[in-house]
């Protein structure tokens, strides 16, 4: 009844657009968190067929899912616990990010056990204060990496970092990060490390910060069609449409409480529609009495508290019957809400909305021939309150 439709043509379009913006740099398509909720394997294949040459994931499990699907493209993983052996990563030709001497030693032991050279990307912390070696730690990481390289246990493929805020090119914090990254790269060269690859740029930096492109760029949210810079539109196409079905309608009078609490009471005679999508499916609980959905091209509000498995929609006088399609969010071209609107209603970002779509919601991937030069004309949605009683 509730499902996520994934437009692989949109993924392909977005990959080409991002590759074009990063002319001269390779594209690492970030497909972590099951491809931001879109399905890592089909997204990876679509991106690789459309200009990406690398894939980025957080965990070994995510990397091995791609390898198990027969994907042979280079993969970088960057989040793991110190007690993980990483033998499987080395055997599967998965590159591993390293931020510490401990991480380097863990990989060296994996290389010894497997008889294979472990490939590493050395990560510097340039101001995000998450992964990456600090300025004080960086010299020890470089010295250990050089020693293990010379021992034939590791290959140093890249030096990299991650930006904290690339939305404003004039942000002093961004400028400090770029300077810190330059210093980290210089220190690596001084330590005798000439890594063939350098990478830094996230989605926002791909689209507006050429000085951060280097050898690879790492688009994440932009790959899935969410514009990464507030107030700017680059022509990305949203890839996911979340839809459901009306399963029950009822006519109620004024003064009727709706859902738990109740936190909503009708102020007039109206029709309520039950939709089987709740917070277990990715509809944020906080969006009750804030969000709307589209039914038959008409926007109608979600009223009352969002439950685990269902929401109630006030459709007013709009003629809705069980079986009608409900668009929770989509491209917005038919007047339906977009993922960015849902992010506003929930007080979060598009990343959380997309990755929050529950696992019981089936993903339906499709690809059709499309004319990318065609005019796309969004129309203003009609509101339920604008419908006149029959």
DOKE-76794 format. One record per residue (C-alpha): residue number from 1; residue in three letters; x, y, z. Coordinates in pm, whole numbers. Last residue first. Layout:
! DOKE-76794
 num residuo     px     py     pz
 NUM     Ala      X      Y      Z
...
***
This chain:
! DOKE-76794
 num residuo     px     py     pz
 390     Unk  -2090   1994   -343
 389     Unk  -1881   2185    -93
 388     Unk  -1622   2416   -253
 387     Unk  -1261   2302   -255
 386     Unk  -1021   2578   -153
 385     Unk   -970   2431    195
 384     Unk   -839   2113     36
 383     Unk   -560   2316   -121
 382     Unk   -500   2324   -497
 381     Unk   -136   2279   -586
 380     Unk     43   2542   -793
 379     Unk    170   2385  -1113
 378     Unk    525   2282  -1190
 377     Unk    607   2309  -1561
 376     Unk    891   2089  -1688
 375     Unk    985   2172  -2043
 374     Unk   1140   1887  -2237
 373     Unk   1515   1884  -2295
 372     Unk   1573   1577  -2083
 371     Unk   1346   1365  -2301
 370     Unk   1300   1043  -2107
 369     Unk   1335    674  -2187
 368     Unk   1219    484  -1883
 367     Unk   1397    353  -1579
 366     Unk   1230    203  -1274
 365     Unk   1308    104   -921
 364     Unk   1029      6   -680
 363     Unk   1143     31   -321
 362     Unk    922   -156    -77
 361     Unk    836     19    253
 360     Unk    901   -233    531
 359     Unk   1253    -96    565
 358     Unk   1131    241    682
 357     Unk   1189    570    501
 356     Unk   1421    753    740
 355     Unk   1709    778    494
 354     Unk   1506   1009    272
 353     Unk   1368   1230    551
 352     Unk   1702   1247    730
 351     Unk   1896   1353    421
 350     Unk   1632   1610    325
 349     Unk   1712   1811    635
 348     Unk   1543   1860    973
 347     Unk   1270   2070   1134
 346     Unk   1002   1814   1051
 345     Unk    787   2052    849
 344     Unk   1095   2199    681
 343     Unk   1228   1852    593
 342     Unk    887   1761    455
 341     Unk    901   2069    235
 340     Unk   1246   1966    114
 339     Unk   1117   1617     34
 338     Unk    863   1773   -197
 337     Unk    490   1813   -148
 336     Unk    261   1737   -443
 335     Unk    172   2007   -695
 334     Unk    220   1784   -998
 333     Unk    576   1898  -1053
 332     Unk    661   1869   -685
 331     Unk    915   1594   -753
 330     Unk    761   1361   -498
 329     Unk    625   1354   -147
 328     Unk    338   1188     36
 327     Unk    151   1117   -284
 326     Unk   -176    942   -200
 325     Unk   -344    725   -461
 324     Unk   -716    661   -422
 323     Unk   -810    307   -325
 322     Unk  -1067    408    -67
 321     Unk  -1262    710   -189
 320     Unk  -1188   1083   -203
 319     Unk  -1423   1349   -340
 318     Unk  -1268   1669   -198
 317     Unk  -1519   1819     43
 316     Unk  -1277   1832    335
 315     Unk   -986   1595    275
 314     Unk   -860   1596    634
 313     Unk   -587   1331    634
 312     Unk   -537   1076    909
 311     Unk   -201    905    947
 310     Unk    -97    544    984
 309     Unk    150    284   1104
 308     Unk    342    430   1398
 307     Unk     92    708   1455
 306     Unk    113   1070   1337
 305     Unk    -88   1286   1580
 304     Unk   -386   1474   1453
 303     Unk   -442   1610   1107
 302     Unk   -240   1552    792
 301     Unk   -341   1830    559
 300     Unk   -480   1796    205
 299     Unk   -314   1901   -117
 298     Unk   -519   1830   -427
 297     Unk   -374   1663   -734
 296     Unk   -590   1353   -687
 295     Unk   -465   1316   -331
 294     Unk   -157   1517   -235
 293     Unk    -13   1511    115
 292     Unk     15   1773    386
 291     Unk    236   1843    683
 290     Unk    193   2054    994
 289     Unk    -93   1909   1203
 288     Unk    118   1593   1258
 287     Unk    472   1657   1135
 286     Unk    646   1573   1464
 285     Unk    591   1202   1417
 284     Unk    808   1202   1105
 283     Unk    655    996    822
 282     Unk    934    744    756
 281     Unk    750    413    741
 280     Unk    767    341   1114
 279     Unk    652    702   1159
 278     Unk    328    630    984
 277     Unk    191    528    647
 276     Unk   -139    344    606
 275     Unk   -355    644    500
 274     Unk   -697    700    659
 273     Unk   -914    969    500
 272     Unk  -1132   1209    699
 271     Unk  -1431   1385    546
 270     Unk  -1560   1710    691
 269     Unk  -1827   1876    904
 268     Unk  -1665   2171   1074
 267     Unk  -1411   2266   1341
 266     Unk  -1253   1921   1364
 265     Unk  -1048   1850   1675
 264     Unk   -672   1793   1658
 263     Unk   -425   1696   1928
 262     Unk   -653   1420   2055
 261     Unk   -470   1293   2243
 260     Unk   -420   1018   1990
 259     Unk   -594   1038   1650
 258     Unk   -870   1284   1557
 257     Unk  -1123   1438   1796
 256     Unk  -1458   1528   1642
 255     Unk  -1597   1869   1742
 254     Unk  -1756   1938   1404
 253     Unk  -1911   1638   1230
 252     Unk  -1754   1335   1072
 251     Unk  -1772   1162    734
 250     Unk  -1546    861    705
 249     Unk  -1289    736    458
 248     Unk  -1082    419    461
 247     Unk   -781    265    280
 246     Unk   -643    571    101
 245     Unk   -327    457    -71
 244     Unk     45    532    -41
 243     Unk    321    713   -224
 242     Unk    679    818   -167
 241     Unk    839    949   -485
 240     Unk   1217    926   -494
 239     Unk   1463   1047   -758
 238     Unk   1440   1423   -720
 237     Unk   1590   1587  -1032
 236     Unk   1883   1827  -1004
 235     Unk   1860   2140  -1216
 234     Unk   2105   2362  -1026
 233     Unk   1860   2555   -811
 232     Unk   1986   2792   -542
 231     Unk   1799   2928   -241
 230     Unk   1945   2685      8
 229     Unk   2245   2496   -133
 228     Unk   2221   2116   -147
 227     Unk   1937   2083   -399
 226     Unk   1787   1740   -334
 225     Unk   1799   1519   -643
 224     Unk   1938   1189   -518
 223     Unk   2294   1253   -635
 222     Unk   2271   1594   -470
 221     Unk   2247   1425   -128
 220     Unk   2586   1257   -165
 219     Unk   2842   1401   -404
 218     Unk   3204   1299   -339
 217     Unk   3446   1476   -573
 216     Unk   3771   1321   -693
 215     Unk   4105   1452   -822
 214     Unk   4093   1806   -677
 213     Unk   3740   1954   -660
 212     Unk   3782   2196   -369
 211     Unk   3902   2493   -577
 210     Unk   3594   2449   -796
 209     Unk   3356   2547   -512
 208     Unk   3002   2592   -644
 207     Unk   2839   2266   -750
 206     Unk   3091   2012   -625
 205     Unk   3128   2208   -301
 204     Unk   2758   2178   -225
 203     Unk   2759   1803   -291
 202     Unk   3078   1724    -95
 201     Unk   3427   1820   -208
 200     Unk   3744   1692    -35
 199     Unk   3947   1448   -245
 198     Unk   4313   1398   -329
 197     Unk   4441   1104   -532
 196     Unk   4784    977   -642
 195     Unk   4924   1000   -289
 194     Unk   5276   1143   -278
 193     Unk   5388   1059     75
 192     Unk   5750   1147    148
 191     Unk   5683   1309    484
 190     Unk   5721   1653    323
 189     Unk   5454   1555     73
 188     Unk   5218   1458    356
 187     Unk   5288   1784    537
 186     Unk   5195   1977    222
 185     Unk   4869   1786    197
 184     Unk   4785   1862    560
 183     Unk   4869   2230    508
 182     Unk   4643   2252    205
 181     Unk   4367   2086    404
 180     Unk   4410   2342    681
 179     Unk   4379   2625    429
 178     Unk   4063   2478    282
 177     Unk   3924   2429    632
 176     Unk   4002   2787    731
 175     Unk   3825   2913    419
 174     Unk   3519   2707    507
 173     Unk   3516   2853    857
 172     Unk   3548   3205    716
 171     Unk   3225   3149    516
 170     Unk   3260   3327    182
 169     Unk   3181   3015    -24
 168     Unk   2855   2969    169
 167     Unk   2700   2621    137
 166     Unk   3028   2440    196
 165     Unk   2992   2381    569
 164     Unk   3174   2113    769
 163     Unk   3389   1987    484
 162     Unk   3542   1640    479
 161     Unk   3904   1533    440
 160     Unk   4129   1343    202
 159     Unk   4472   1208    120
 158     Unk   4465    921   -126
 157     Unk   4591    584   -247
 156     Unk   4850    497     16
 155     Unk   4933    131    -44
 154     Unk   4979    -80    265
 153     Unk   5182   -381    380
 152     Unk   5492   -353    158
 151     Unk   5724   -261    445
 150     Unk   5783     79    280
 149     Unk   5410    141    294
 148     Unk   5402     43    659
 147     Unk   5677    292    740
 146     Unk   5521    569    532
 145     Unk   5185    518    701
 144     Unk   5344    527   1045
 143     Unk   5522    855    965
 142     Unk   5207   1008    816
 141     Unk   4990    909   1111
 140     Unk   5252   1042   1352
 139     Unk   5267   1375   1166
 138     Unk   4884   1402   1155
 137     Unk   4820   1366   1528
 136     Unk   4884   1731   1624
 135     Unk   4692   1864   1322
 134     Unk   4407   1632   1409
 133     Unk   4365   1298   1236
 132     Unk   4034   1237   1064
 131     Unk   3686   1144   1173
 130     Unk   3470   1395   1359
 129     Unk   3604   1738   1450
 128     Unk   3477   1906   1132
 127     Unk   3778   2138   1127
 126     Unk   4044   2003    892
 125     Unk   4058   1651   1035
 124     Unk   4295   1469    800
 123     Unk   4207   1137    642
 122     Unk   4463    901    490
 121     Unk   4303    688    219
 120     Unk   4429    332    246
 119     Unk   4482     26     28
 118     Unk   4577   -295    210
 117     Unk   4834   -511     28
 116     Unk   4737   -878     25
 115     Unk   4883  -1179    206
 114     Unk   4556  -1212    394
 113     Unk   4693  -1230    748
 112     Unk   4974   -979    689
 111     Unk   4742   -733    514
 110     Unk   4489   -758    795
 109     Unk   4770   -689   1043
 108     Unk   4867   -381    843
 107     Unk   4505   -266    840
 106     Unk   4484   -277   1218
 105     Unk   4821   -100   1244
 104     Unk   4697    179   1020
 103     Unk   4382    217   1225
 102     Unk   4584    240   1544
 101     Unk   4808    504   1385
 100     Unk   4498    711   1331
  99     Unk   4255    851   1073
  98     Unk   4243    573    813
  97     Unk   3995    541    528
  96     Unk   3975    194    377
  95     Unk   3982     94     11
  94     Unk   3782   -219    -71
  93     Unk   3967   -475   -281
  92     Unk   3748   -761   -156
  91     Unk   4035   -939     22
  90     Unk   4137   -619    200
  89     Unk   3780   -544    308
  88     Unk   3728   -898    432
  87     Unk   4043   -883    641
  86     Unk   3911   -567    808
  85     Unk   3975   -713   1155
  84     Unk   3717   -499   1333
  83     Unk   3822   -415   1691
  82     Unk   3893    -48   1614
  81     Unk   3535      4   1495
  80     Unk   3455    108   1140
  79     Unk   3362    415    937
  78     Unk   3535    521    615
  77     Unk   3466    283    328
  76     Unk   3597    361    -23
  75     Unk   3492    153   -322
  74     Unk   3660    115   -662
  73     Unk   3426    -37   -922
  72     Unk   3378   -416   -921
  71     Unk   3002   -439   -862
  70     Unk   2900   -805   -869
  69     Unk   2609   -776   -626
  68     Unk   2825   -932   -355
  67     Unk   3074   -646   -404
  66     Unk   2802   -389   -345
  65     Unk   2671   -564    -35
  64     Unk   3032   -602     79
  63     Unk   3082   -226     83
  62     Unk   2769   -167    288
  61     Unk   2871   -431    541
  60     Unk   3220   -283    556
  59     Unk   3068     46    662
  58     Unk   3048    409    556
  57     Unk   3009    394    181
  56     Unk   3158    573   -120
  55     Unk   3152    451   -479
  54     Unk   3401    542   -752
  53     Unk   3390    598  -1129
  52     Unk   3073    803  -1164
  51     Unk   2978    914  -1515
  50     Unk   2637    775  -1602
  49     Unk   2677    396  -1595
  48     Unk   2847    416  -1256
  47     Unk   2559    625  -1121
  46     Unk   2292    383  -1244
  45     Unk   2479     82  -1107
  44     Unk   2535    248   -771
  43     Unk   2170    350   -746
  42     Unk   2058     -7   -824
  41     Unk   2292   -147   -556
  40     Unk   2245    113   -283
  39     Unk   1864    120   -271
  38     Unk   1696    461   -247
  37     Unk   1721    510    130
  36     Unk   2019    743    109
  35     Unk   2181    480   -117
  34     Unk   2136    207    139
  33     Unk   2274    427    416
  32     Unk   2588    493    209
  31     Unk   2569    536   -168
  30     Unk   2813    825   -211
  29     Unk   2895    850   -580
  28     Unk   3267    915   -615
  27     Unk   3304   1132   -923
  26     Unk   3637   1187  -1101
  25     Unk   3769   1537  -1154
  24     Unk   3846   1714  -1481
  23     Unk   3506   1876  -1508
  22     Unk   3338   1881  -1168
  21     Unk   3017   2053  -1274
  20     Unk   2982   1811  -1565
  19     Unk   3023   1514  -1334
  18     Unk   2753   1662  -1111
  17     Unk   2510   1702  -1403
  16     Unk   2587   1353  -1534
  15     Unk   2527   1202  -1191
  14     Unk   2204   1398  -1150
  13     Unk   2071   1273  -1483
  12     Unk   2161    911  -1404
  11     Unk   1994    932  -1062
  10     Unk   1689   1088  -1228
   9     Unk   1682    807  -1484
   8     Unk   1690    567  -1189
   7     Unk   1351    698  -1076
   6     Unk   1286    528   -742
   5     Unk    922    475   -643
   4     Unk    885    433   -268
   3     Unk    590    225   -151
   2     Unk    289    234     78
   1     Unk      0      0      0
***
